[in-house]
Amino acid sequence: MLPIFFGFLSALSWGAGDFAGGLASRKLGAYRAVLYADFFGLILIAIVMSVYRESIPSASALINSIVGGALGSMGLLLLYYSLTKGQMSIAAPISALFAAVLPVVVGAITEGLPSLLQVVGFVIALGAVWLISRGNETEPFRLSHLADLRLPILSGVGFGCYFIFLHYATQETHAILWPMLSSRLAGTLLLFLAVLARREPVPVPRTAWTVVLFNATLDLGGNFFFILASQAGRLDIAAVLSSLYPGATVLLAWFFLKERLAFKQWLGIAAALIAIVLFTL
């Protein structure tokens, strides 16, 4: 039950963080909002590490964390770039699906095949990610869309690699804070270079401080609970449950911003709950 519980908390925290990040993006733009979330998250980790001392893990664990953080941030940049190029909203669910599928494949190879009920849970959970992420879009998927999905697929691969590399970085020594610090440092540097390349202003406006800090804290919580989930159980279950974060985002938007949820999103949320139950059997 622990990996399921922590994976569920990771999805809730990441989803709430994305909700706060969406509010921050309206004030700052997407790239700057993500950079600030990473940067202030880095400061929060450093503060925690000054109080709670954790032994330095091996070089291989740190390298895995750095590579995972860089690939995860690259995936985020590719997703935002694909959206700014006007690609269809199908990009978001495609990215989320590949982020979940890749750890499932790696988990099956390295940890053995899951039970039949868990496999059914994986299928239902992946469907839930798709339904929730599609939102109110009614445009059907066509084969002609395949040519536009190169960047979203690469984005999902980046997210999936983040799950995988962080899993192995924390499995080796059961460290939590050092992998979070090193992965966040790599991601922050990459995002900082992206913001500089776009010639965007770096300082944080006063009106955005609150939502940026909320975004940073919640995003950090998502990483923390994912690491706990992957340490307590299988990589694939931790990654798939954590990938359900769009469900928390749309529910918060429905509750606080009074945004209307499409029937497919409610269906996706129900499917996510069914998948969670199957993972426990």
N, C-alpha and C positions, 0 to 999 in steps of 0.2 A: 504493500500500500504506500510506502514512503515515496518511491519514485513517481507514483501517480499523483500523490498529494503535492509534492514539490513541483512537478511538471505543470499541474493545474495552477499553482500559485505563480509560476513563471509566466504562464499565459496571461493571467489576470494583471500582473505587474507590467509586463511588456505592453499589453493592450491599453492599460491606463496611461502608460508612458507615451504611447503613440497618440492618444487623445490629447494629452498635454502638449506633445510635439506638434500636433496639428494646429493647436491654438498659437503656439510659438511661431510656427511657419507663417501664419497670417500676419504676424508683426515683423518678422525678420527675413522671411524667405526660407525655403527648405534647407539649403546647404548650410547657412549660418545656424539655423536652429539645431541641426544635427551636430555641428561642430561644437556648439556651446554645451549641448547635452553630454557629449563625450568629455569635453574639457572639465566641466564642473564635476562630472562623475569621477574623473581622475583625481581631483582635489579631495572628494569625499573618501575615496579609497585610501589616499595618503593619510588622511586624518584618522581613519579607523586603524590603519597599520601602525600609526604612532602610539595607539593605545593597546591594541592587541598584536603582540609580536608573533609572527609566523616564520618558521625557519625557511631559508631560501631553498627552493626546490632545485632539482638537477638542471643542467644546461639544456638537455633535450626537452624538459617540460616547459622551460621558458621559451625555447625556440618554437615549440608547438603553439604556445599562447600568442606569441608575436605574429606568427604566420596566420593563425586563425583570426586574430584581430584585424590584420591587414586585409585578408580576404573578405571578412564580413563587411568592413567599411567599403571595400571595392564593390561588393554586391549592392550596398546601399547607394553608392554613387551611380552605378549602372542603372539601377531602378529609377532613380530620380531623373537621370538623363533621358531614359526612354520615355518617361512621362512628359518631360519638357519638349520632346520632339513630336508630341501629339499622337503617340501611339495609343491604340484603343485601351480601354480600362481592363481588358483581359490580361494586360501585363502584370497587374498586381496578383491575381490568383495564380497565374503561371509561375511567377517568382516564388510565391508561398508554397506551391505544390512541389517544386523542385527542391526547395529548402527542406521539406519534410521527407521527400522520397529518397534523396541521397543518403541520409543517415540510416534509413530503413534498409537499403541495399547493403551498406557497409556493416550494419549490425547483424544482418542475416549471415554475412560471410564470416565475420569475426567471432560472433557470439552464438551462432547456430540459429536455426529457424525458430521463430516464436510459435506458440500454440495456435491451433486453428481458430479459436475464438479471438485471439489477439490479432491474427491476420485479418479477420473480418472487421475487427475494431480499426485497424489501420486503414482499410478501404473506406469505411464509413467516415473516419476522421479526415481523410484526404478530401472526400466529397464535401464534408462540412467546411473545410478551408476554402474550397472553390465557391460554394454557395454564399458564404458570408462575405468573401472578398469581392464577389461580383456586384454586390449592392443592388442598385436600382437599374442597372444596365439591362436592356432587353435585346441588344444586338447578339444574334447567335454566332457561335464559333464556326468559321468556315476554313477550308483548307487554304484559301487565299491568304489567311491571316498568318500562316506559318512563317512567311518571309519576314514578318514584323516582330517575331518572337525571339530573335537571336539575343538581344540585350536582356530581356526579362529572364530568359533561361540562364544566361550567364550570371545574372543577378542572383537567381535562386541557387545556383551552384556555389556562389560565394557565401551565401547564408548557410547552406548545408555544410560547406567546408568549415565554417566557423563552429558549428555544432560539433563536428567530428574532431577537429584539432583541440578544441577546449576539453572535450571528453577525455581524450588521451592525455592531455597535459595534466588534468586533475586526477586521473586514475593512477598515475605513476606514483605520486607522493601524497595524494589526498589533500594537497594544498588548495586553498580557495582564493586568498587575497592576492598572492603573487601572480597567479595566472590572470586574475582580473586586472591587476595593475599593468602587466606587460601587454596584454591584448588591447586594453584601453589606450595605452600609450601609443602603440602602433597605429590604431585607428584614428586617434586624434591628430597625429602628425600627417597622416594621409589626407584627412579632411581639411586640415589647415592649408596644405598645399593646394587643394582643390579650390578653396575659397580665395586664396591669393591669386590663383590662375584666372578666376572669374572677376578679379579686381573688385570684390565686394568689401565694404567696410567691416573691420573686425570688432570694434568696441560693442558692448552690449548696451542697448538703450535702457534707461531706468524703468520704463513701462513694461519691459519684458522680463525683468529679473525673477519675479515670482513664478511665472509659468515655466521659465527655463530651469529653475531649480527643481520644480516638481518633475519636469521631464527627466532631468538628470538622475534624480533619486529613484524614480520608478523604473527607468531603464536599467539602472544599476541593480535594482531588486530583481528584475527579470533575469539578468545574468547570474546573480547569486543563486536564485532558486533553480535555474537550469543546471548549474554545476552540481548542486545538491542532488537533483533528480538523476543526473547521469552517474554520479558516484554511488547512489543507492540502488540503481537497477540498470536496465538495458539502455543503450544509447538510443535505439529506435523509438522506444516508448517515450523517453524524455524529450526527444526532438519533435516527435509528432504532437505530443500534448502542448509543448511550448509554442508550436506553430499555430495553435488555435487562438493566438492573441488577437486576431481581428474581431473575434466575438466580443471580447471585453470592450474594444474600441467602439464598435457600433452600438452596444448597449449603453455606454456612457453618453454617446452622441444622442441617442434616443431619449435618455433620461434628462440630461442637462440642457441640450440644445434643441430638444423637441424635434429632432430629425425623424422623418418617417422611415420605418424599416420595411423593406419589401418582404413579401411572403417567403421568397427563397432564403432570405437572411434568417427569419424565424425558423425555417426548416433546417438551415445549417446549424443554428444553435442547438436545436433539438437533437440533430444527428451527432453533434459533438458530445452531448451528455450521454447518448447511447454508447458512443465509442469509449468514453471514460468507464462506463459500467462494464463493458466487455473486457477492458484491460485488467479489471480487478478479478475476473473469473479464472 
